[in-house]
Amino acid sequence: MTPLLDSFSSLLFPSKCLHCKEELFETKELCQQCLNQLEWLDPTLFKGHLAACFEYEGALKSLLHAFKYNDRPYLAKSLAGFMLLQYARLGWDIPDLITYIPQSFLRAATRGYNQSELLAVELGALLQIPVVGLLKRKSFTPSQTQLAKDDRKALLQESFELRSTHDTKDKHILLIDDVYTTGATIKCATKTLEQLHPRRVDAFCLMMTNPDL
C-alpha cells in the first residue's frame, strides 16, 4: 500500500488505542495521553540480577495482553523498544547472549508463537547480540495466572531442561520473560541455566505483578 492510500485508509478506518480505545489517526498502538501516563519502574528498586520495566497494570498491560492473546506478534518490536530503554537505565553490562523462557509444545501450537522468544529476538537485534534457545519445558504446564504461590512453585519444580549445547561457560546470559509473578519461573529457569556454568545470569522482564517482591 502506498503512503497516500495508507493515509486515506487511516482516515476511513481509524485504529483505536489498545488501552483507552481513543481513535488513532496514526500507525501506533497507544494514544499520546496513554503514552504520557506510563510509569517506569525505578531502576534502584532492583537488587541482584532481576529487573523489569513496568508494573503489570495500565496501558502496557493492555498492550501486552493484545500481544499475547490477540494474535499481534508484531507488537514485540515496540515492547522490546521499551525494554531497551529500561536496560540502559539499569546500567547493566551488555550480555554475551540472550535466552528466554520457553513454552510447552501445546501452548506454542495453540498461540502460534512464544511471546518471550519474540521479545528476546527483538531485544537481541537492538543490542546486536545472539539469541539462543537454551531451555525447553519437560512437559505441558497449565496457565499459572489462577494458581496460588505454593501451587506455582510445585508446578514449576523440575519443569525445564537444557535444549542446547551452545558454549556458555563463563558467559553473561540475559534471560527474558514477559511477566514476573512470584519468581518461581525465573528461579527454576536460572537454576537449570547454571548447569551450563555461565559467569552470570540476569533475568529481565517487561512487566512485574509486584515490584516489592
Secondary structure by P-SEA (a helix, b strand, c coil): ccaaaaaaaaaacccccccccccccccccccaaaaaacccccccccccccccccccccaaaaaaaaacccccccaaaaaaaaaaaaaaaaccccccbbbbbbbcaaaaaaacccaaaaaaaaaaaaacbbbbccccccccccccccccaaaaaaaaccccccccccccccbbbbbbbcccccaaaaaaaaaaaacccccbbbbbbcccccccc
